[in-house]
Amino acid sequence: MAAPKKGRRPTGAQGRPGRALAIILIAMVALTAGMFLTKQTTPRLGIDLAGGTSITLKAKSEPGKPDAINETNMNTAVGIIERRVNGLGVSEAEVQTQGRDHIIVNIPKGTNEKQAREQVGTTAQLYFRPVLAFADGAPAAPAATPSPSASSSGAPKAEGGTKPRAQATPSSSATSQGRVLSEALKAPGTPTPSPSASESKKADDKAPAPTPTPSGIEAAAADLQAKFAALDCTNEAQRAAVGKGVKPEDATLACGKRGDTWGKWILGPAGVAGTDVKDAKGVIDSQRGQWIVTMQFTDKGADKFAKITGELATKQMPQNQFAIVLDGEVVSDPSVSQALTGGNAEISGGFTQQSAQDLGNMLSYGALPLSFSEDSVTTVTAALGGEQLKAGLIAGAIGLILVVIYLLVYYRGLAFIAIVSLLVSAILTYTIMALLGKGIGFALNLPAVCGAIVAIGITADSFIVYFERIRDEIREGRTLRPAVERAWPRARRTILVSDFVSFLAAAVLFIVTVGKVQGFAFTLGLTTVLDVVVVFLFTKPIMTLMARTKFFSSGHPWSGLDPKRLGVKPPLRRSRRGSGSVTAPVDVKEA
């Protein structure tokens, strides 16, 4: 008889079950520890369970710009919409892309639905405004003495200028600042700034702007200067309110970040609109080895930009700067020292790759602009969400109980292995969902709960396939230990094919659907992968260990592997032809 090849495990080999069990035990401990360390001990609930408003937006490109809807612009839109929603005082709003041209906005309870819909559905407003004054974001002290201009190492400037901007200090006293404001408000066509948004709404938009008197100009400048001194841009509520309702032709206040600190600005009327930007992008300057932002203006935008930069170039800091304002927030304030003509300009100094590309995307987004239509708006109350969650959990509990009853009645002792495996799968699923809520913003919605319930049947089906293969081996006359190992290759193949089909269906559903259905697909795919992990690293190894115990190996009536209940007939060895006698039954074992 030929000897078996070296290095090849016999069919009945039992492997090393302890190693597989150790791996899955370490994984469960690590996931549980991570859940407590991140203080995310419960899965994050979706909008349909926590209550609130869910808005699905569909992007529409401008005529003649079919390529406007792309990944970069959609991600930029997500950032802008998220900032708008959080500006309403919402703390954990979810804004994310779905598919190629959809954005899902989930707003928790406590937010006015009408106001939220107005905020997320409008196109971003981007303007270039001249800087009249700048200071730190915190309110000015009553007797503050302005410090001299600081060095601007790394501060961005518009190409063509040689003087850098000041970092975080005003360049004039309160008296000279007031004079600068008065002069700015005397410019032709510049109306007196409205004290509040409510007053500006009452004005007749069609009526010509009144010519302010010298005393009116000084009063308006003093009022704007007083508000500027009191403004605290480190306060989120004040940041959200500043600049609201201000028209492009009005002077205004604005907040923005310089590095990690907040600053505040007094800005003049808008000189260039975002729609005047034809193209903008962050690129690497190969000659200087630094990141810059290039801008290309339309024909009208080029004239406007040349005019405003020509006016700013003759002034001192910070009046030689223009602020790029997106939705009322200053995203950059480069300085210039000469008129920039020709319709092209670049902003350089202190950019990283990410900051340059972000600014380029913002400028491009303001120039497109992308517009959105509402595909659907769903409002869910907290009470309804709680009822849905309760109903889903009850349905899951009923399904789990029915599965357990079936396993106990039909498989008896084997049901213990199946129930423990289901418990391991539940622990892995729960901890991973909790961590994903913190890591990628995964929210457990009602369809996701349905996906977890369906996964109970998928996991139980894998156990049944394996148990039935083992019982088939026993029916063929084998003892339990070799039956467990011989049944595994065939059961493994069936389990992998079944789980692959389920995972493929979940993946396709996740890709082609939009909104809450993706929660079902994601959960179904996740639990399908975990089913493979549990069966390979827990169910199979624990079955190998149980086969070594007397209870299971002896075929106890309550083990679920009783030969009599399975209808096992010991194989008979035939005698020589014609002898008419038979030998005693023997137990055939695998080599």
JOMO-V965079 format. One record per residue. N is the residue number from 1. RES is the residue in three letters. PSI is psi in radians with two decimals (none if undefined). D_LAST is the distance of its C-alpha to the last C-alpha in Angstrom with 2 decimals. Layout:
BEGIN
N_RES_PSI_D_LAST ; N_RES_PSI_D_LAST
END
This chain:
BEGIN
1_MET_2.34_12.67 ; 2_ALA_2.44_13.23 ; 3_ALA_2.54_11.99 ; 4_PRO_2.59_10.88 ; 5_LYS_2.52_14.14 ; 6_LYS_2.54_15.44 ; 7_GLY_-0.11_16.25 ; 8_ARG_2.17_13.79 ; 9_ARG_2.33_11.71 ; 10_PRO_2.80_8.15 ; 11_THR_-0.62_8.61 ; 12_GLY_0.17_7.79 ; 13_ALA_2.56_10.03 ; 14_GLN_0.01_13.07 ; 15_GLY_-2.70_15.81 ; 16_ARG_1.50_19.04 ; 17_PRO_-0.54_20.66 ; 18_GLY_-0.65_23.58 ; 19_ARG_-0.77_24.83 ; 20_ALA_-0.73_25.08 ; 21_LEU_-0.63_26.84 ; 22_ALA_-0.68_29.19 ; 23_ILE_-0.83_30.17 ; 24_ILE_-0.52_31.17 ; 25_LEU_-0.76_32.92 ; 26_ILE_-0.70_34.94 ; 27_ALA_-0.77_35.83 ; 28_MET_-0.73_37.15 ; 29_VAL_-0.74_39.16 ; 30_ALA_-0.75_40.61 ; 31_LEU_-0.72_41.64 ; 32_THR_-0.74_43.19 ; 33_ALA_-0.73_45.05 ; 34_GLY_-0.61_46.30 ; 35_MET_-0.73_47.57 ; 36_PHE_-0.60_49.66 ; 37_LEU_-0.64_50.83 ; 38_THR_-0.04_52.19 ; 39_LYS_0.51_53.69 ; 40_GLN_1.34_52.22 ; 41_THR_-0.10_50.58 ; 42_THR_2.59_50.98 ; 43_PRO_2.58_50.37 ; 44_ARG_2.24_53.52 ; 45_LEU_2.47_54.93 ; 46_GLY_3.09_56.12 ; 47_ILE_-0.54_59.60 ; 48_ASP_-0.29_58.85 ; 49_LEU_-0.60_57.63 ; 50_ALA_-0.38_60.05 ; 51_GLY_2.59_63.04 ; 52_GLY_-2.68_65.28 ; 53_THR_2.35_65.96 ; 54_SER_2.16_63.63 ; 55_ILE_2.23_65.31 ; 56_THR_2.07_63.71 ; 57_LEU_2.49_65.80 ; 58_LYS_2.21_65.62 ; 59_ALA_2.51_67.04 ; 60_LYS_2.28_69.66 ; 61_SER_2.74_70.81 ; 62_GLU_2.66_74.45 ; 63_PRO_2.31_75.91 ; 64_GLY_-0.05_75.54 ; 65_LYS_1.17_72.70 ; 66_PRO_-0.37_69.52 ; 67_ASP_0.17_67.37 ; 68_ALA_-0.56_68.59 ; 69_ILE_1.75_65.55 ; 70_ASN_3.05_62.90 ; 71_GLU_-0.73_60.45 ; 72_THR_-0.86_62.97 ; 73_ASN_-0.60_65.77 ; 74_MET_-0.71_63.55 ; 75_ASN_-0.66_62.32 ; 76_THR_-0.72_65.93 ; 77_ALA_-0.67_66.95 ; 78_VAL_-0.78_64.29 ; 79_GLY_-0.71_65.74 ; 80_ILE_-0.79_69.29 ; 81_ILE_-0.68_68.50 ; 82_GLU_-0.73_66.58 ; 83_ARG_-0.65_69.60 ; 84_ARG_-0.82_71.89 ; 85_VAL_-0.77_69.92 ; 86_ASN_-0.42_69.62 ; 87_GLY_-0.30_73.35 ; 88_LEU_0.00_73.85 ; 89_GLY_0.22_72.56 ; 90_VAL_2.25_69.01 ; 91_SER_-0.01_66.47 ; 92_GLU_0.67_62.94 ; 93_ALA_2.52_63.68 ; 94_GLU_2.17_60.83 ; 95_VAL_2.12_61.71 ; 96_GLN_2.69_59.05 ; 97_THR_2.61_58.69 ; 98_GLN_2.01_56.76 ; 99_GLY_-2.72_56.08 ; 100_ARG_-0.61_58.62 ; 101_ASP_0.39_61.90 ; 102_HIS_2.55_61.47 ; 103_ILE_2.26_62.09 ; 104_ILE_2.21_61.13 ; 105_VAL_1.97_63.43 ; 106_ASN_2.00_62.37 ; 107_ILE_2.06_65.27 ; 108_PRO_2.92_64.73 ; 109_LYS_2.73_67.15 ; 110_GLY_0.01_70.63 ; 111_THR_2.42_71.66 ; 112_ASN_2.09_74.33 ; 113_GLU_-0.74_72.60 ; 114_LYS_-0.78_75.66 ; 115_GLN_-0.71_76.20 ; 116_ALA_-0.72_72.55 ; 117_ARG_-0.64_72.61 ; 118_GLU_-0.64_75.76 ; 119_GLN_-0.79_74.23 ; 120_VAL_-0.32_70.93 ; 121_GLY_-0.15_72.35 ; 122_THR_2.77_75.18 ; 123_THR_2.53_75.13 ; 124_ALA_2.47_75.22 ; 125_GLN_2.16_78.74 ; 126_LEU_2.29_79.19 ; 127_TYR_2.68_82.55 ; 128_PHE_2.03_84.09 ; 129_ARG_2.49_86.72 ; 130_PRO_2.49_89.08 ; 131_VAL_2.22_88.61 ; 132_LEU_-0.57_91.73 ; 133_ALA_2.69_90.39 ; 134_PHE_2.56_87.20 ; 135_ALA_3.00_86.25 ; 136_ASP_2.75_83.32 ; 137_GLY_-0.46_81.59 ; 138_ALA_2.74_82.88 ; 139_PRO_2.51_86.41 ; 140_ALA_2.50_89.19 ; 141_ALA_2.66_91.03 ; 142_PRO_-0.66_94.65 ; 143_ALA_0.74_96.13 ; 144_ALA_2.43_93.46 ; 145_THR_2.09_94.62 ; 146_PRO_2.38_92.81 ; 147_SER_2.78_91.24 ; 148_PRO_2.81_91.72 ; 149_SER_2.43_89.33 ; 150_ALA_2.88_86.10 ; 151_SER_2.59_84.40 ; 152_SER_0.94_82.01 ; 153_SER_2.11_79.25 ; 154_GLY_0.00_76.62 ; 155_ALA_2.44_78.55 ; 156_PRO_2.61_78.47 ; 157_LYS_2.72_81.64 ; 158_ALA_2.39_82.67 ; 159_GLU_2.40_82.98 ; 160_GLY_-0.33_86.57 ; 161_GLY_2.71_87.42 ; 162_THR_-0.28_87.69 ; 163_LYS_2.23_88.16 ; 164_PRO_2.92_85.10 ; 165_ARG_2.83_85.10 ; 166_ALA_2.67_85.52 ; 167_GLN_-1.04_82.44 ; 168_ALA_0.54_83.33 ; 169_THR_2.44_87.08 ; 170_PRO_2.66_90.01 ; 171_SER_0.09_92.51 ; 172_SER_2.80_95.66 ; 173_SER_3.04_97.35 ; 174_ALA_-0.63_97.69 ; 175_THR_-0.85_101.14 ; 176_SER_-0.55_100.15 ; 177_GLN_-0.72_97.04 ; 178_GLY_-0.64_99.29 ; 179_ARG_-0.69_101.52 ; 180_VAL_-0.73_98.56 ; 181_LEU_-0.77_97.53 ; 182_SER_-0.74_101.07 ; 183_GLU_-0.69_101.37 ; 184_ALA_-0.66_98.08 ; 185_LEU_-0.24_99.20 ; 186_LYS_-0.15_102.49 ; 187_ALA_2.49_100.70 ; 188_PRO_2.33_101.89 ; 189_GLY_0.03_99.87 ; 190_THR_1.93_98.09 ; 191_PRO_2.83_98.54 ; 192_THR_2.29_98.78 ; 193_PRO_2.38_95.30 ; 194_SER_2.42_94.79 ; 195_PRO_-0.55_94.45 ; 196_SER_2.84_91.57 ; 197_ALA_-0.61_89.32 ; 198_SER_-0.67_90.89 ; 199_GLU_-0.64_94.35 ; 200_SER_-0.51_93.22 ; 201_LYS_-0.48_91.78 ; 202_LYS_-0.36_95.20 ; 203_ALA_2.65_96.88 ; 204_ASP_2.01_97.64 ; 205_ASP_-0.47_95.35 ; 206_LYS_-0.28_97.86 ; 207_ALA_2.49_100.83 ; 208_PRO_2.55_101.80 ; 209_ALA_2.29_100.99 ; 210_PRO_2.62_104.11 ; 211_THR_2.01_105.66 ; 212_PRO_2.51_105.19 ; 213_THR_2.82_108.22 ; 214_PRO_-0.71_108.16 ; 215_SER_-0.62_108.01 ; 216_GLY_-0.66_105.17 ; 217_ILE_-0.79_103.20 ; 218_GLU_-0.68_103.70 ; 219_ALA_-0.72_102.70 ; 220_ALA_-0.71_99.54 ; 221_ALA_-0.72_98.67 ; 222_ALA_-0.69_99.30 ; 223_ASP_-0.77_97.15 ; 224_LEU_-0.66_94.26 ; 225_GLN_-0.66_94.63 ; 226_ALA_-0.73_94.57 ; 227_LYS_-0.64_91.39 ; 228_PHE_-0.75_89.84 ; 229_ALA_-0.60_90.70 ; 230_ALA_-0.27_89.22 ; 231_LEU_2.33_86.04 ; 232_ASP_1.71_82.83 ; 233_CYS_-0.14_80.05 ; 234_THR_-0.17_77.59 ; 235_ASN_2.13_77.89 ; 236_GLU_-0.68_75.51 ; 237_ALA_-0.70_77.92 ; 238_GLN_-0.64_80.82 ; 239_ARG_-0.68_78.73 ; 240_ALA_-0.49_77.83 ; 241_ALA_-0.45_81.50 ; 242_VAL_2.38_83.21 ; 243_GLY_0.01_84.39 ; 244_LYS_2.38_83.59 ; 245_GLY_0.13_86.04 ; 246_VAL_2.33_87.70 ; 247_LYS_2.76_88.83 ; 248_PRO_-0.55_88.28 ; 249_GLU_0.00_92.01 ; 250_ASP_2.59_92.19 ; 251_ALA_2.67_91.76 ; 252_THR_2.96_88.90 ; 253_LEU_2.71_86.82 ; 254_ALA_2.70_83.16 ; 255_CYS_2.78_80.28 ; 256_GLY_2.99_77.56 ; 257_LYS_2.40_75.34 ; 258_ARG_1.80_76.07 ; 259_GLY_-2.10_72.88 ; 260_ASP_0.06_71.79 ; 261_THR_2.65_75.24 ; 262_TRP_2.50_77.23 ; 263_GLY_2.93_80.62 ; 264_LYS_2.61_83.37 ; 265_TRP_2.61_85.75 ; 266_ILE_2.19_88.99 ; 267_LEU_2.50_88.66 ; 268_GLY_-3.10_91.31 ; 269_PRO_2.61_91.21 ; 270_ALA_2.27_88.38 ; 271_GLY_-0.54_89.35 ; 272_VAL_2.41_86.28 ; 273_ALA_2.79_83.79 ; 274_GLY_-0.51_80.09 ; 275_THR_-0.20_80.73 ; 276_ASP_-0.13_82.86 ; 277_VAL_2.12_79.76 ; 278_LYS_-0.70_78.38 ; 279_ASP_2.60_75.34 ; 280_ALA_2.52_74.00 ; 281_LYS_2.66_70.92 ; 282_GLY_2.19_69.69 ; 283_VAL_2.86_69.38 ; 284_ILE_2.26_69.20 ; 285_ASP_1.88_72.43 ; 286_SER_-0.52_71.34 ; 287_GLN_-0.76_74.70 ; 288_ARG_-0.21_74.84 ; 289_GLY_0.61_71.10 ; 290_GLN_2.78_71.37 ; 291_TRP_2.42_70.48 ; 292_ILE_2.92_73.33 ; 293_VAL_2.08_73.94 ; 294_THR_2.49_75.78 ; 295_MET_2.44_77.88 ; 296_GLN_2.18_79.49 ; 297_PHE_2.78_82.19 ; 298_THR_3.05_83.66 ; 299_ASP_-0.83_87.24 ; 300_LYS_-0.68_88.74 ; 301_GLY_-0.60_86.33 ; 302_ALA_-0.71_87.30 ; 303_ASP_-0.75_90.96 ; 304_LYS_-0.76_90.25 ; 305_PHE_-0.67_88.05 ; 306_ALA_-0.65_90.66 ; 307_LYS_-0.83_93.33 ; 308_ILE_-0.68_91.50 ; 309_THR_-0.57_90.33 ; 310_GLY_-0.68_93.87 ; 311_GLU_-0.71_95.27 ; 312_LEU_-0.52_92.69 ; 313_ALA_-0.37_93.15 ; 314_THR_0.00_96.69 ; 315_LYS_2.98_95.69 ; 316_GLN_2.96_94.41 ; 317_MET_2.48_91.20 ; 318_PRO_0.20_89.73 ; 319_GLN_-0.08_91.90 ; 320_ASN_0.28_90.64 ; 321_GLN_2.66_87.18 ; 322_PHE_2.45_85.83 ; 323_ALA_2.33_83.10 ; 324_ILE_1.96_80.30 ; 325_VAL_2.09_79.95 ; 326_LEU_2.02_77.03 ; 327_ASP_0.72_77.43 ; 328_GLY_0.00_79.94 ; 329_GLU_2.34_77.89 ; 330_VAL_2.11_78.77 ; 331_VAL_-0.29_75.82 ; 332_SER_2.62_77.78 ; 333_ASP_1.22_81.42 ; 334_PRO_2.75_82.10 ; 335_SER_2.73_85.58 ; 336_VAL_2.74_87.72 ; 337_SER_0.11_90.83 ; 338_GLN_2.78_91.78 ; 339_ALA_2.33_91.71 ; 340_LEU_1.85_88.46 ; 341_THR_3.03_89.38 ; 342_GLY_-0.12_87.69 ; 343_GLY_0.05_85.14 ; 344_ASN_2.49_82.43 ; 345_ALA_2.86_81.73 ; 346_GLU_2.60_79.01 ; 347_ILE_2.24_78.27 ; 348_SER_2.84_77.10 ; 349_GLY_2.00_76.50 ; 350_GLY_0.21_73.80 ; 351_PHE_2.47_71.20 ; 352_THR_3.01_67.46 ; 353_GLN_-0.77_65.37 ; 354_GLN_-0.80_64.47 ; 355_SER_-0.63_68.06 ; 356_ALA_-0.78_69.52 ; 357_GLN_-0.63_67.14 ; 358_ASP_-0.79_67.67 ; 359_LEU_-0.71_71.45 ; 360_GLY_-0.72_71.22 ; 361_ASN_-0.70_69.16 ; 362_MET_-0.77_71.68 ; 363_LEU_-0.73_74.56 ; 364_SER_-0.69_72.83 ; 365_TYR_-0.70_71.97 ; 366_GLY_-0.40_75.56 ; 367_ALA_-0.35_76.63 ; 368_LEU_-1.03_74.41 ; 369_PRO_2.73_74.62 ; 370_LEU_2.44_71.57 ; 371_SER_2.76_72.49 ; 372_PHE_2.56_70.35 ; 373_SER_2.59_70.49 ; 374_GLU_2.08_69.01 ; 375_ASP_-0.70_66.20 ; 376_SER_2.62_65.74 ; 377_VAL_2.14_66.90 ; 378_THR_2.22_65.16 ; 379_THR_2.19_66.59 ; 380_VAL_2.22_64.45 ; 381_THR_2.74_65.90 ; 382_ALA_-0.63_64.05 ; 383_ALA_-0.75_64.25 ; 384_LEU_-0.70_62.69 ; 385_GLY_-0.72_59.93 ; 386_GLY_-0.67_59.19 ; 387_GLU_-0.69_59.09 ; 388_GLN_-0.74_56.68 ; 389_LEU_-0.76_54.36 ; 390_LYS_-0.76_54.54 ; 391_ALA_-0.69_53.84 ; 392_GLY_-0.72_50.86 ; 393_LEU_-0.66_49.38 ; 394_ILE_-0.76_49.97 ; 395_ALA_-0.74_48.26 ; 396_GLY_-0.70_45.27 ; 397_ALA_-0.72_45.16 ; 398_ILE_-0.78_45.37 ; 399_GLY_-0.72_42.54 ; 400_LEU_-0.72_40.36 ; 401_ILE_-0.74_41.22 ; 402_LEU_-0.68_40.41 ; 403_VAL_-0.78_36.99 ; 404_VAL_-0.75_36.30 ; 405_ILE_-0.78_37.58 ; 406_TYR_-0.79_35.36 ; 407_LEU_-0.72_32.24 ; 408_LEU_-0.73_33.26 ; 409_VAL_-0.74_34.01 ; 410_TYR_-0.64_31.02 ; 411_TYR_-0.17_28.23 ; 412_ARG_-1.96_29.62 ; 413_GLY_-0.56_27.59 ; 414_LEU_-0.37_25.97 ; 415_ALA_-0.53_29.60 ; 416_PHE_-0.76_29.84 ; 417_ILE_-0.72_27.36 ; 418_ALA_-0.74_29.27 ; 419_ILE_-0.74_32.65 ; 420_VAL_-0.66_31.82 ; 421_SER_-0.71_30.55 ; 422_LEU_-0.65_33.84 ; 423_LEU_-0.75_35.75 ; 424_VAL_-0.76_34.19 ; 425_SER_-0.68_35.04 ; 426_ALA_-0.72_38.57 ; 427_ILE_-0.80_39.13 ; 428_LEU_-0.76_38.14 ; 429_THR_-0.78_40.28 ; 430_TYR_-0.85_43.27 ; 431_THR_-0.69_43.38 ; 432_ILE_-0.72_42.97 ; 433_MET_-0.69_45.71 ; 434_ALA_-0.75_47.99 ; 435_LEU_-0.61_47.54 ; 436_LEU_-0.51_48.01 ; 437_GLY_-0.64_51.31 ; 438_LYS_-0.64_52.53 ; 439_GLY_-0.90_50.97 ; 440_ILE_0.12_51.63 ; 441_GLY_0.36_53.81 ; 442_PHE_2.27_51.23 ; 443_ALA_2.32_52.85 ; 444_LEU_1.83_51.11 ; 445_ASN_-3.13_53.05 ; 446_LEU_-0.78_52.64 ; 447_PRO_-0.60_50.64 ; 448_ALA_-0.66_48.27 ; 449_VAL_-0.71_47.85 ; 450_CYS_-0.69_47.05 ; 451_GLY_-0.67_44.39 ; 452_ALA_-0.63_42.79 ; 453_ILE_-0.76_42.91 ; 454_VAL_-0.58_41.23 ; 455_ALA_-0.44_38.50 ; 456_ILE_-0.77_37.59 ; 457_GLY_-0.65_36.50 ; 458_ILE_-0.77_34.59 ; 459_THR_-0.76_32.63 ; 460_ALA_-0.63_31.99 ; 461_ASP_-0.65_30.81 ; 462_SER_-0.71_28.04 ; 463_PHE_-0.77_26.78 ; 464_ILE_-0.73_26.99 ; 465_VAL_-0.79_25.00 ; 466_TYR_-0.78_22.08 ; 467_PHE_-0.72_22.40 ; 468_GLU_-0.60_22.57 ; 469_ARG_-0.73_19.39 ; 470_ILE_-0.76_17.58 ; 471_ARG_-0.59_19.40 ; 472_ASP_-0.71_18.54 ; 473_GLU_-0.66_14.78 ; 474_ILE_-0.65_15.73 ; 475_ARG_-0.45_18.00 ; 476_GLU_0.04_15.27 ; 477_GLY_0.14_13.92 ; 478_ARG_2.68_11.27 ; 479_THR_2.99_12.08 ; 480_LEU_-0.81_13.94 ; 481_ARG_-0.87_12.08 ; 482_PRO_-0.49_9.23 ; 483_ALA_-0.67_12.19 ; 484_VAL_-0.73_14.40 ; 485_GLU_-0.65_12.49 ; 486_ARG_-0.51_11.76 ; 487_ALA_-0.44_15.41 ; 488_TRP_-0.82_16.91 ; 489_PRO_-0.73_17.13 ; 490_ARG_-0.71_18.86 ; 491_ALA_-0.70_20.99 ; 492_ARG_-0.76_21.92 ; 493_ARG_-0.76_23.25 ; 494_THR_-0.72_25.32 ; 495_ILE_-0.78_26.67 ; 496_LEU_-0.73_27.76 ; 497_VAL_-0.77_29.51 ; 498_SER_-0.79_31.24 ; 499_ASP_-0.57_32.39 ; 500_PHE_-0.73_33.54 ; 501_VAL_-0.76_35.75 ; 502_SER_-0.75_37.20 ; 503_PHE_-0.68_37.86 ; 504_LEU_-0.74_39.45 ; 505_ALA_-0.72_41.70 ; 506_ALA_-0.71_42.69 ; 507_ALA_-0.78_43.47 ; 508_VAL_-0.74_45.62 ; 509_LEU_-0.67_47.39 ; 510_PHE_-0.64_48.11 ; 511_ILE_-0.73_49.61 ; 512_VAL_-0.21_51.77 ; 513_THR_2.90_53.08 ; 514_VAL_2.45_55.79 ; 515_GLY_-2.47_56.42 ; 516_LYS_-0.45_54.60 ; 517_VAL_-0.49_52.03 ; 518_GLN_-0.49_50.51 ; 519_GLY_-0.72_49.76 ; 520_PHE_-0.82_47.56 ; 521_ALA_-0.73_45.80 ; 522_PHE_-0.80_45.31 ; 523_THR_-0.72_43.85 ; 524_LEU_-0.77_41.55 ; 525_GLY_-0.73_40.25 ; 526_LEU_-0.83_39.88 ; 527_THR_-0.51_37.97 ; 528_THR_-0.75_35.68 ; 529_VAL_-0.73_34.73 ; 530_LEU_-0.52_34.30 ; 531_ASP_-0.75_31.99 ; 532_VAL_-0.76_29.55 ; 533_VAL_-0.80_29.98 ; 534_VAL_-0.77_29.44 ; 535_VAL_-0.73_26.35 ; 536_PHE_-0.73_24.64 ; 537_LEU_-0.17_25.95 ; 538_PHE_-0.99_26.28 ; 539_THR_-0.87_24.75 ; 540_LYS_-0.88_21.19 ; 541_PRO_-0.70_21.21 ; 542_ILE_-0.55_22.95 ; 543_MET_-0.66_20.51 ; 544_THR_-0.74_17.64 ; 545_LEU_-0.72_19.89 ; 546_MET_-0.51_20.96 ; 547_ALA_-0.32_17.46 ; 548_ARG_-0.16_17.53 ; 549_THR_2.70_20.80 ; 550_LYS_-0.62_21.39 ; 551_PHE_-0.82_23.55 ; 552_PHE_-0.74_20.99 ; 553_SER_-0.47_17.75 ; 554_SER_-0.08_19.74 ; 555_GLY_0.75_20.94 ; 556_HIS_2.50_24.55 ; 557_PRO_-0.51_27.09 ; 558_TRP_0.14_28.46 ; 559_SER_-0.34_25.26 ; 560_GLY_0.03_25.21 ; 561_LEU_0.49_21.73 ; 562_ASP_2.09_23.00 ; 563_PRO_-0.61_21.10 ; 564_LYS_-0.73_24.50 ; 565_ARG_-0.49_26.18 ; 566_LEU_-0.10_23.51 ; 567_GLY_0.63_23.96 ; 568_VAL_2.30_20.44 ; 569_LYS_2.00_20.53 ; 570_PRO_2.35_17.81 ; 571_PRO_2.49_16.71 ; 572_LEU_2.34_18.64 ; 573_ARG_2.14_17.68 ; 574_ARG_2.59_20.81 ; 575_SER_-3.12_22.81 ; 576_ARG_2.64_24.62 ; 577_ARG_2.23_27.27 ; 578_GLY_-0.08_30.46 ; 579_SER_-0.51_29.41 ; 580_GLY_0.12_29.93 ; 581_SER_2.78_27.54 ; 582_VAL_2.71_24.30 ; 583_THR_2.94_21.58 ; 584_ALA_2.61_20.75 ; 585_PRO_2.51_18.34 ; 586_VAL_2.72_14.78 ; 587_ASP_2.00_12.36 ; 588_VAL_2.14_9.41 ; 589_LYS_2.72_6.45 ; 590_GLU_2.57_3.76 ; 591_ALA_none_0.00
END
